[in-house]
Amino acid sequence: MNLKKNVCQWYGMCPMKCFYETGKLDQKWIDEYCMGNWRKCVRFQKVESRDPAPDWMLPDGTRDRKLQMACMGLG
């Protein structure tokens, strides 16, 4: 199977990629959403509808306080 087809088109510029690569986000998020069923990702849906989403919003739509603190340079 070609995994490239399962990668979200926005993954390269998504904050989730950066959080994952810096150890602030568990791989399960990347596997389930970014490299899996990215159409169910709330972040993807917001980008597609040109609706803003905070960087610390997880793919399931919840907002993560630890990621928010990291965005503010406090974590």
DRENDO-706577 format. One record per residue: residue in three letters; x, y, z of N, C-alpha, C in turn; residue number from 1. Coordinates in nm, 2 decimals, always signed. Example, Ala and Ser with C-alpha at 12.3 -4.5 7.8 and 13.67 -1.06 7.14 Angstrom:
BEGIN
<type: ala	n_east: +1.32	n_north: -0.57	n_up: +0.78	ca_east: +1.23	ca_north: -0.45	ca_up: +0.78	c_east: +1.32	c_north: -0.33	c_up: +0.78	seq: 1>
<type: ser	n_east: +1.28	n_north: -0.22	n_up: +0.71	ca_east: +1.37	ca_north: -0.11	ca_up: +0.71	c_east: +1.29	c_north: +0.00	c_up: +0.79	seq: 2>
//
This chain:
BEGIN
<type: met	n_east: +0.08	n_north: -0.12	n_up: +0.00	ca_east: +0.00	ca_north: +0.00	ca_up: +0.00	c_east: +0.09	c_north: +0.12	c_up: +0.00	seq: 1>
<type: asn	n_east: +0.05	n_north: +0.22	n_up: -0.07	ca_east: +0.12	ca_north: +0.35	ca_up: -0.08	c_east: +0.08	c_north: +0.44	c_up: +0.03	seq: 2>
<type: leu	n_east: +0.16	n_north: +0.46	n_up: +0.14	ca_east: +0.13	ca_north: +0.54	ca_up: +0.25	c_east: +0.12	c_north: +0.68	c_up: +0.22	seq: 3>
<type: lys	n_east: +0.18	n_north: +0.73	n_up: +0.11	ca_east: +0.18	ca_north: +0.87	ca_up: +0.08	c_east: +0.04	c_north: +0.91	c_up: +0.05	seq: 4>
<type: lys	n_east: -0.05	n_north: +0.83	n_up: +0.00	ca_east: -0.19	ca_north: +0.86	ca_up: -0.03	c_east: -0.26	c_north: +0.89	c_up: +0.10	seq: 5>
<type: asn	n_east: -0.22	n_north: +0.83	n_up: +0.21	ca_east: -0.29	ca_north: +0.85	ca_up: +0.34	c_east: -0.24	c_north: +0.97	c_up: +0.42	seq: 6>
<type: val	n_east: -0.15	n_north: +1.04	n_up: +0.37	ca_east: -0.09	ca_north: +1.16	ca_up: +0.44	c_east: -0.18	c_north: +1.28	c_up: +0.41	seq: 7>
<type: cys	n_east: -0.22	n_north: +1.35	n_up: +0.52	ca_east: -0.30	ca_north: +1.47	ca_up: +0.50	c_east: -0.22	c_north: +1.58	c_up: +0.42	seq: 8>
<type: gln	n_east: -0.29	n_north: +1.64	n_up: +0.33	ca_east: -0.22	ca_north: +1.74	ca_up: +0.24	c_east: -0.16	c_north: +1.86	c_up: +0.32	seq: 9>
<type: trp	n_east: -0.22	n_north: +1.88	n_up: +0.44	ca_east: -0.17	ca_north: +2.00	ca_up: +0.52	c_east: -0.07	c_north: +1.96	c_up: +0.62	seq: 10>
<type: tyr	n_east: -0.03	n_north: +1.83	n_up: +0.63	ca_east: +0.06	ca_north: +1.78	ca_up: +0.73	c_east: +0.19	c_north: +1.86	c_up: +0.74	seq: 11>
<type: gly	n_east: +0.25	n_north: +1.89	n_up: +0.63	ca_east: +0.38	ca_north: +1.96	ca_up: +0.62	c_east: +0.38	c_north: +2.10	c_up: +0.69	seq: 12>
<type: met	n_east: +0.26	n_north: +2.16	n_up: +0.70	ca_east: +0.26	ca_north: +2.30	ca_up: +0.76	c_east: +0.17	c_north: +2.30	c_up: +0.88	seq: 13>
<type: cys	n_east: +0.12	n_north: +2.18	n_up: +0.93	ca_east: +0.04	ca_north: +2.17	ca_up: +1.05	c_east: +0.12	c_north: +2.18	c_up: +1.18	seq: 14>
<type: pro	n_east: +0.07	n_north: +2.25	n_up: +1.27	ca_east: +0.14	ca_north: +2.26	ca_up: +1.40	c_east: +0.15	c_north: +2.12	c_up: +1.47	seq: 15>
<type: met	n_east: +0.06	n_north: +2.03	n_up: +1.44	ca_east: +0.07	ca_north: +1.90	ca_up: +1.49	c_east: +0.20	c_north: +1.83	c_up: +1.46	seq: 16>
<type: lys	n_east: +0.25	n_north: +1.85	n_up: +1.34	ca_east: +0.38	ca_north: +1.80	ca_up: +1.29	c_east: +0.49	c_north: +1.85	c_up: +1.38	seq: 17>
<type: cys	n_east: +0.50	n_north: +1.98	n_up: +1.40	ca_east: +0.60	ca_north: +2.04	ca_up: +1.48	c_east: +0.59	c_north: +1.99	c_up: +1.63	seq: 18>
<type: phe	n_east: +0.47	n_north: +1.98	n_up: +1.68	ca_east: +0.46	ca_north: +1.93	ca_up: +1.82	c_east: +0.50	c_north: +1.79	c_up: +1.83	seq: 19>
<type: tyr	n_east: +0.47	n_north: +1.71	n_up: +1.73	ca_east: +0.52	ca_north: +1.57	ca_up: +1.73	c_east: +0.67	c_north: +1.56	c_up: +1.72	seq: 20>
<type: glu	n_east: +0.73	n_north: +1.63	n_up: +1.63	ca_east: +0.87	ca_north: +1.62	ca_up: +1.61	c_east: +0.95	c_north: +1.68	c_up: +1.73	seq: 21>
<type: thr	n_east: +0.89	n_north: +1.76	n_up: +1.81	ca_east: +0.96	ca_north: +1.81	ca_up: +1.92	c_east: +0.92	c_north: +1.74	c_up: +2.05	seq: 22>
<type: gly	n_east: +0.85	n_north: +1.63	n_up: +2.04	ca_east: +0.82	ca_north: +1.55	ca_up: +2.15	c_east: +0.70	c_north: +1.60	c_up: +2.24	seq: 23>
<type: lys	n_east: +0.63	n_north: +1.69	n_up: +2.19	ca_east: +0.51	ca_north: +1.75	ca_up: +2.27	c_east: +0.38	c_north: +1.68	c_up: +2.24	seq: 24>
<type: leu	n_east: +0.38	n_north: +1.59	n_up: +2.14	ca_east: +0.25	ca_north: +1.53	ca_up: +2.09	c_east: +0.28	c_north: +1.38	c_up: +2.07	seq: 25>
<type: asp	n_east: +0.19	n_north: +1.30	n_up: +2.12	ca_east: +0.21	ca_north: +1.15	ca_up: +2.11	c_east: +0.19	c_north: +1.11	c_up: +1.96	seq: 26>
<type: gln	n_east: +0.26	n_north: +1.01	n_up: +1.92	ca_east: +0.25	ca_north: +0.96	ca_up: +1.78	c_east: +0.11	c_north: +0.91	c_up: +1.75	seq: 27>
<type: lys	n_east: +0.03	n_north: +0.87	n_up: +1.85	ca_east: -0.10	ca_north: +0.82	ca_up: +1.82	c_east: -0.19	c_north: +0.92	c_up: +1.74	seq: 28>
<type: trp	n_east: -0.17	n_north: +1.05	n_up: +1.76	ca_east: -0.24	ca_north: +1.16	ca_up: +1.69	c_east: -0.20	c_north: +1.16	c_up: +1.54	seq: 29>
<type: ile	n_east: -0.07	n_north: +1.14	n_up: +1.52	ca_east: -0.02	ca_north: +1.15	ca_up: +1.38	c_east: -0.07	c_north: +1.02	c_up: +1.31	seq: 30>
<type: asp	n_east: -0.06	n_north: +0.91	n_up: +1.37	ca_east: -0.10	ca_north: +0.78	ca_up: +1.31	c_east: -0.25	c_north: +0.78	c_up: +1.28	seq: 31>
<type: glu	n_east: -0.33	n_north: +0.82	n_up: +1.38	ca_east: -0.48	ca_north: +0.82	ca_up: +1.36	c_east: -0.53	c_north: +0.92	c_up: +1.26	seq: 32>
<type: tyr	n_east: -0.48	n_north: +1.04	n_up: +1.27	ca_east: -0.53	ca_north: +1.15	ca_up: +1.19	c_east: -0.44	c_north: +1.19	c_up: +1.07	seq: 33>
<type: cys	n_east: -0.32	n_north: +1.23	n_up: +1.09	ca_east: -0.23	ca_north: +1.29	ca_up: +0.98	c_east: -0.20	c_north: +1.18	c_up: +0.88	seq: 34>
<type: met	n_east: -0.17	n_north: +1.06	n_up: +0.93	ca_east: -0.13	ca_north: +0.95	ca_up: +0.84	c_east: -0.24	c_north: +0.85	c_up: +0.82	seq: 35>
<type: gly	n_east: -0.36	n_north: +0.88	n_up: +0.88	ca_east: -0.47	ca_north: +0.78	ca_up: +0.87	c_east: -0.59	c_north: +0.84	c_up: +0.81	seq: 36>
<type: asn	n_east: -0.69	n_north: +0.86	n_up: +0.89	ca_east: -0.82	ca_north: +0.91	ca_up: +0.84	c_east: -0.82	c_north: +1.06	c_up: +0.86	seq: 37>
<type: trp	n_east: -0.75	n_north: +1.13	n_up: +0.79	ca_east: -0.73	ca_north: +1.28	ca_up: +0.81	c_east: -0.86	c_north: +1.35	c_up: +0.78	seq: 38>
<type: arg	n_east: -0.95	n_north: +1.29	n_up: +0.70	ca_east: -1.08	ca_north: +1.36	ca_up: +0.68	c_east: -1.17	c_north: +1.38	c_up: +0.80	seq: 39>
<type: lys	n_east: -1.14	n_north: +1.30	n_up: +0.90	ca_east: -1.22	ca_north: +1.32	ca_up: +1.03	c_east: -1.15	c_north: +1.42	c_up: +1.12	seq: 40>
<type: cys	n_east: -1.04	n_north: +1.47	n_up: +1.08	ca_east: -0.96	ca_north: +1.57	ca_up: +1.16	c_east: -1.03	c_north: +1.70	c_up: +1.16	seq: 41>
<type: val	n_east: -1.06	n_north: +1.75	n_up: +1.28	ca_east: -1.13	ca_north: +1.88	ca_up: +1.29	c_east: -1.04	c_north: +1.99	c_up: +1.24	seq: 42>
<type: arg	n_east: -0.91	n_north: +1.98	n_up: +1.26	ca_east: -0.82	ca_north: +2.08	ca_up: +1.20	c_east: -0.83	c_north: +2.09	c_up: +1.05	seq: 43>
<type: phe	n_east: -0.83	n_north: +1.97	n_up: +0.99	ca_east: -0.84	ca_north: +1.96	ca_up: +0.84	c_east: -0.97	c_north: +2.02	c_up: +0.80	seq: 44>
<type: gln	n_east: -1.08	n_north: +1.99	n_up: +0.86	ca_east: -1.21	ca_north: +2.04	ca_up: +0.83	c_east: -1.21	c_north: +2.20	c_up: +0.84	seq: 45>
<type: lys	n_east: -1.15	n_north: +2.25	n_up: +0.94	ca_east: -1.15	ca_north: +2.39	ca_up: +0.96	c_east: -1.06	c_north: +2.46	c_up: +0.85	seq: 46>
<type: val	n_east: -0.95	n_north: +2.40	n_up: +0.82	ca_east: -0.87	ca_north: +2.46	ca_up: +0.71	c_east: -0.94	c_north: +2.46	c_up: +0.58	seq: 47>
<type: glu	n_east: -1.01	n_north: +2.35	n_up: +0.55	ca_east: -1.08	ca_north: +2.34	ca_up: +0.42	c_east: -1.20	c_north: +2.44	c_up: +0.41	seq: 48>
<type: ser	n_east: -1.26	n_north: +2.47	n_up: +0.53	ca_east: -1.37	ca_north: +2.57	ca_up: +0.53	c_east: -1.32	c_north: +2.71	c_up: +0.56	seq: 49>
<type: arg	n_east: -1.19	n_north: +2.73	n_up: +0.56	ca_east: -1.12	ca_north: +2.86	ca_up: +0.59	c_east: -1.17	c_north: +2.92	c_up: +0.72	seq: 50>
<type: asp	n_east: -1.18	n_north: +2.83	n_up: +0.82	ca_east: -1.22	ca_north: +2.86	ca_up: +0.96	c_east: -1.10	c_north: +2.85	c_up: +1.04	seq: 51>
<type: pro	n_east: -1.06	n_north: +2.96	n_up: +1.12	ca_east: -0.94	ca_north: +2.95	ca_up: +1.19	c_east: -0.94	c_north: +2.85	c_up: +1.31	seq: 52>
<type: ala	n_east: -0.83	n_north: +2.79	n_up: +1.34	ca_east: -0.81	ca_north: +2.70	ca_up: +1.45	c_east: -0.69	c_north: +2.74	c_up: +1.53	seq: 53>
<type: pro	n_east: -0.69	n_north: +2.74	n_up: +1.66	ca_east: -0.57	ca_north: +2.77	ca_up: +1.73	c_east: -0.47	c_north: +2.66	c_up: +1.72	seq: 54>
<type: asp	n_east: -0.34	n_north: +2.69	n_up: +1.72	ca_east: -0.24	ca_north: +2.59	ca_up: +1.70	c_east: -0.25	c_north: +2.48	c_up: +1.80	seq: 55>
<type: trp	n_east: -0.30	n_north: +2.50	n_up: +1.92	ca_east: -0.30	ca_north: +2.40	ca_up: +2.02	c_east: -0.43	c_north: +2.32	c_up: +2.02	seq: 56>
<type: met	n_east: -0.51	n_north: +2.33	n_up: +1.91	ca_east: -0.63	ca_north: +2.25	ca_up: +1.90	c_east: -0.59	c_north: +2.11	c_up: +1.84	seq: 57>
<type: leu	n_east: -0.62	n_north: +2.01	n_up: +1.91	ca_east: -0.59	ca_north: +1.87	ca_up: +1.86	c_east: -0.68	c_north: +1.83	c_up: +1.75	seq: 58>
<type: pro	n_east: -0.64	n_north: +1.72	n_up: +1.67	ca_east: -0.72	ca_north: +1.68	ca_up: +1.56	c_east: -0.87	c_north: +1.64	c_up: +1.59	seq: 59>
<type: asp	n_east: -0.89	n_north: +1.61	n_up: +1.72	ca_east: -1.03	ca_north: +1.57	ca_up: +1.76	c_east: -1.11	c_north: +1.70	c_up: +1.80	seq: 60>
<type: gly	n_east: -1.05	n_north: +1.81	n_up: +1.79	ca_east: -1.12	ca_north: +1.94	ca_up: +1.82	c_east: -1.10	c_north: +1.99	c_up: +1.97	seq: 61>
<type: thr	n_east: -1.04	n_north: +1.90	n_up: +2.05	ca_east: -1.02	ca_north: +1.95	ca_up: +2.19	c_east: -0.89	c_north: +2.04	c_up: +2.19	seq: 62>
<type: arg	n_east: -0.89	n_north: +2.13	n_up: +2.29	ca_east: -0.78	ca_north: +2.22	ca_up: +2.30	c_east: -0.69	c_north: +2.18	c_up: +2.42	seq: 63>
<type: asp	n_east: -0.56	n_north: +2.17	n_up: +2.39	ca_east: -0.47	ca_north: +2.11	ca_up: +2.48	c_east: -0.39	c_north: +2.22	c_up: +2.55	seq: 64>
<type: arg	n_east: -0.41	n_north: +2.23	n_up: +2.68	ca_east: -0.35	ca_north: +2.34	ca_up: +2.76	c_east: -0.19	c_north: +2.34	c_up: +2.75	seq: 65>
<type: lys	n_east: -0.14	n_north: +2.22	n_up: +2.76	ca_east: +0.01	ca_north: +2.20	ca_up: +2.75	c_east: +0.06	c_north: +2.26	c_up: +2.62	seq: 66>
<type: leu	n_east: -0.01	n_north: +2.23	n_up: +2.51	ca_east: +0.03	ca_north: +2.28	ca_up: +2.38	c_east: +0.02	c_north: +2.43	c_up: +2.37	seq: 67>
<type: gln	n_east: -0.09	n_north: +2.48	n_up: +2.43	ca_east: -0.11	ca_north: +2.63	ca_up: +2.44	c_east: +0.01	c_north: +2.69	c_up: +2.51	seq: 68>
<type: met	n_east: +0.05	n_north: +2.64	n_up: +2.62	ca_east: +0.16	ca_north: +2.69	ca_up: +2.70	c_east: +0.29	c_north: +2.69	c_up: +2.61	seq: 69>
<type: ala	n_east: +0.31	n_north: +2.58	n_up: +2.53	ca_east: +0.42	ca_north: +2.57	ca_up: +2.45	c_east: +0.42	c_north: +2.68	c_up: +2.34	seq: 70>
<type: cys	n_east: +0.30	n_north: +2.70	n_up: +2.29	ca_east: +0.29	ca_north: +2.81	ca_up: +2.18	c_east: +0.32	c_north: +2.95	c_up: +2.24	seq: 71>
<type: met	n_east: +0.30	n_north: +2.96	n_up: +2.37	ca_east: +0.32	ca_north: +3.09	ca_up: +2.44	c_east: +0.47	c_north: +3.10	c_up: +2.49	seq: 72>
<type: gly	n_east: +0.55	n_north: +2.99	n_up: +2.46	ca_east: +0.69	ca_north: +2.99	ca_up: +2.51	c_east: +0.70	c_north: +2.95	c_up: +2.65	seq: 73>
<type: leu	n_east: +0.60	n_north: +2.90	n_up: +2.71	ca_east: +0.60	ca_north: +2.87	ca_up: +2.85	c_east: +0.60	c_north: +2.72	c_up: +2.88	seq: 74>
<type: gly	n_east: +0.62	n_north: +2.64	n_up: +2.78	ca_east: +0.62	ca_north: +2.49	ca_up: +2.80	c_east: +0.72	c_north: +2.42	c_up: +2.73	seq: 75>
//
